[in-house]
Amino acid sequence: MKELPADAVPVSLDIPRTARLADYIALTKPRLNGLVVATSAAGYYLGAPAALDWREMIAAVAGTALVAGGAAVLNQLYERDTDALMRRTRMRPLPDGRVSPDEARLFGLTVTVLGLAMLALGTNLLAASLATATLVVYLIVYTPMKRRSPVATLVGAVPGALPPLIGWTASHGSLSAGGAALFAIVFLWQIPHFMAIAWLYRDDYGKAGFPMLPVIEPDGRRTGRQAVLYAAMLLPVSVVPRMIGEELVDPVPERPGT
């Protein structure tokens, strides 16, 4: 009998297909991906000319969602051991053994490549490049950094804020102040959100060895200050799109070949 690799997780072959499909969908973090869909669609709409190109918009939003979903799968593949230690995540498909690491790796890579191809072919190379940057920062920088430094929270907010900028560049064809403002709004919004989650699940994070701010400073003072600071910064930044409203409705630059 062929031996399984040391890191393989046995997967039952008699799991109903509907349950297997649900596990694969769960790996893409659909609730989080709902925010990706909403923000990328908003970015496309605000960066577009008066007449929307619905095919391009669908390609931009779907492509961004696929890249985000693939990144979520690959992130969980990397963190499956620590996920198994936390109550909040131990029943995810990988730590619970419902999906094997090899299956998750193939699924994550396939979904990611499809998303990048959809962005490159259906919108423009700049949007696809930003999506690639999202993958690099999330998987190569943020994911390993989570085990080393609380600064990872700020780094993780970067890929989380890129979907509206991807949508913007997909329709606008360039990086500009309007897209940067949307990026800043989502970036700043995430920090209080992350701090609240880190505080609620500080025991879990401590057990798994993640040096989140509430773990290394359990009195919660710096956590609260960080949340309030970034929430306060969000207030003035949220009105920037109104201040540069003229750009948001200006026609986009002519594209080559049009």
C-alpha positions in Angstrom: 0.0 0.0 0.0 1.3 3.5 -0.9 2.1 5.5 2.2 0.7 9.0 2.6 3.0 12.0 2.9 3.8 13.0 6.5 1.8 16.2 6.2 -1.2 14.7 4.5 -4.5 14.8 6.2 -6.8 11.8 5.6 -10.0 12.6 3.8 -13.0 10.4 3.9 -14.1 9.2 0.5 -17.7 8.8 1.4 -18.4 12.5 2.1 -21.4 13.6 0.1 -20.6 15.8 -2.9 -22.7 18.6 -1.6 -20.7 18.7 1.6 -17.4 18.5 -0.4 -18.6 21.5 -2.5 -19.5 23.4 0.6 -16.0 22.8 2.1 -14.3 24.1 -1.1 -16.6 27.2 -1.0 -15.8 27.7 2.7 -12.0 27.7 1.9 -12.6 30.8 -0.2 -14.0 32.7 2.8 -17.3 33.7 1.0 -18.3 36.2 3.8 -15.1 38.1 3.5 -15.3 37.8 -0.3 -18.6 39.6 -0.2 -16.7 42.7 1.0 -14.3 42.2 -1.9 -17.2 42.1 -4.4 -18.8 45.2 -2.9 -15.6 47.3 -2.8 -14.3 46.3 -6.2 -17.7 47.0 -7.8 -17.8 50.4 -6.1 -14.3 51.2 -7.3 -15.2 50.2 -10.8 -18.4 52.3 -10.8 -16.7 55.4 -9.4 -13.8 55.2 -11.8 -15.9 54.5 -14.9 -17.3 56.9 -17.5 -21.1 57.7 -17.5 -21.9 54.6 -19.5 -20.8 51.4 -17.7 -19.3 48.5 -19.6 -21.1 45.7 -17.9 -19.0 42.9 -19.3 -15.8 44.6 -18.2 -17.3 45.3 -14.8 -18.3 41.7 -14.3 -14.7 40.6 -15.3 -13.2 43.1 -12.9 -15.4 42.1 -9.9 -15.4 38.3 -10.6 -11.6 38.3 -11.3 -10.9 40.2 -8.1 -13.1 37.9 -6.1 -11.5 34.8 -7.6 -8.0 36.1 -6.7 -9.1 37.0 -3.2 -10.7 33.5 -2.8 -7.6 31.8 -4.1 -5.4 33.8 -1.7 -7.7 32.8 1.2 -7.3 29.1 0.3 -3.5 29.3 0.1 -3.4 31.3 3.4 -5.4 28.6 5.2 -3.1 25.9 3.6 -0.1 27.7 5.2 -1.9 28.2 8.6 -3.6 24.9 8.9 -1.5 23.8 11.9 -2.2 27.0 13.9 -5.9 27.0 12.8 -6.2 23.6 14.4 -5.2 25.2 17.8 -7.9 27.8 17.8 -11.5 27.3 18.7 -12.6 29.8 16.1 -10.8 28.1 13.2 -10.3 24.4 14.2 -13.4 23.3 12.3 -12.3 24.8 9.0 -12.0 22.2 6.2 -8.2 21.8 6.3 -7.5 21.4 10.1 -10.6 19.2 10.4 -9.3 17.0 7.6 -12.3 17.4 5.3 -10.0 18.6 2.5 -6.4 17.5 2.0 -3.4 19.9 1.6 -2.8 18.8 -1.9 -6.4 19.3 -2.9 -6.4 22.8 -1.3 -3.2 23.7 -3.0 -4.5 22.7 -6.5 -7.8 24.4 -5.8 -6.2 27.6 -4.5 -3.8 27.9 -7.4 -6.4 27.2 -10.0 -8.8 29.8 -8.7 -6.1 32.4 -8.4 -4.8 31.9 -12.0 -8.4 32.1 -13.3 -8.9 35.4 -11.5 -5.7 36.9 -12.8 -6.4 35.8 -16.3 -9.9 37.2 -16.1 -8.5 40.6 -15.0 -5.8 40.6 -17.6 -8.0 39.6 -20.5 -11.2 41.2 -19.5 -10.0 44.6 -18.1 -6.3 45.7 -18.3 -2.9 44.7 -17.2 -2.7 47.3 -14.5 -5.6 45.8 -12.7 -4.1 42.4 -13.0 -0.8 43.7 -11.7 -2.5 45.2 -8.6 -4.2 41.8 -8.0 -0.8 40.1 -8.3 0.6 42.6 -5.7 -2.3 41.7 -3.5 -1.3 38.0 -3.6 2.4 38.8 -2.9 1.7 41.1 0.1 -0.9 38.7 1.6 0.8 35.4 1.1 4.5 36.2 1.1 4.7 39.2 3.5 1.6 39.2 5.8 1.0 35.5 6.4 4.5 34.7 7.7 4.7 38.0 9.5 1.6 37.2 11.6 3.8 34.7 13.6 6.5 37.3 14.3 5.1 40.8 14.8 1.9 42.7 15.6 2.8 45.1 12.8 1.4 42.3 10.5 -2.0 43.8 11.2 -1.1 47.0 9.3 0.5 45.0 6.5 -2.6 42.8 6.2 -4.8 45.8 5.7 -2.9 46.6 2.5 -4.2 43.6 0.4 -7.6 44.1 2.1 -7.8 47.6 0.7 -6.6 46.9 -2.8 -9.9 45.5 -4.3 -11.5 49.0 -4.7 -8.3 50.2 -6.3 -8.4 47.2 -8.6 -11.9 48.0 -9.6 -11.0 51.7 -10.1 -8.1 50.9 -12.4 -10.1 48.3 -14.3 -12.5 51.1 -15.5 -10.4 54.2 -15.2 -7.3 52.8 -16.8 -4.9 54.5 -14.4 -4.0 55.1 -10.8 -5.2 58.5 -9.6 -6.3 60.4 -6.5 -9.8 59.0 -6.6 -8.6 55.4 -6.5 -6.1 56.2 -3.8 -8.9 57.8 -1.7 -10.9 54.6 -1.9 -7.9 52.5 -0.9 -7.3 54.7 2.1 -10.9 54.5 3.3 -10.9 50.7 3.3 -7.4 50.5 4.7 -8.3 52.7 7.7 -11.6 51.0 8.3 -9.9 47.6 8.7 -7.7 48.5 11.6 -10.5 49.0 14.3 -12.1 45.9 12.8 -8.9 43.9 13.2 -8.3 45.2 16.7 -11.8 44.2 17.8 -11.4 40.7 16.5 -7.9 40.4 18.0 -9.3 41.5 21.4 -12.3 39.1 21.3 -10.1 36.1 20.3 -6.9 37.1 22.2 -6.8 33.7 24.1 -7.1 31.8 20.8 -4.3 33.9 19.2 -2.1 33.5 22.2 -2.6 29.7 22.2 -1.6 29.6 18.5 1.5 31.8 19.1 0.3 34.8 17.1 1.8 38.0 18.8 -1.3 40.1 18.2 -1.3 43.4 20.2 -3.9 42.2 22.8 -1.7 39.1 23.3 1.5 40.9 24.0 -0.2 43.7 25.9 -3.2 42.1 27.6 -4.4 45.2 29.4 -5.9 46.4 26.1 -4.9 50.0 26.3 -2.8 50.1 23.1 -5.4 48.0 21.3 -8.1 50.6 22.2 -5.9 53.5 21.3 -5.0 52.0 17.9 -8.7 51.4 17.2 -9.7 54.9 18.2 -6.8 56.5 16.3 -7.6 54.8 13.0 -11.3 55.3 13.4 -10.7 59.0 13.9 -8.4 59.2 10.8 -11.2 57.6 8.8 -13.5 60.5 9.4 -11.6 63.1 7.4 -10.4 60.6 4.8 -14.0 59.5 4.1 -14.9 62.9 2.7 -11.9 63.0 0.3 -13.9 61.5 -2.6 -16.4 64.4 -2.3 -13.6 66.9 -2.3 -12.2 65.5 -5.5 -15.6 64.8 -7.0 -14.7 66.3 -10.3 -12.2 63.6 -11.0 -14.7 60.9 -10.1 -17.0 61.9 -12.9 -14.3 63.0 -15.5 -14.2 60.8 -18.6 -11.5 58.1 -18.4 -8.4 58.5 -20.6 -8.9 57.0 -24.1 -7.6 53.5 -24.3 -5.3 52.3 -27.1 -7.2 51.1 -30.1 -10.4 52.9 -29.3 
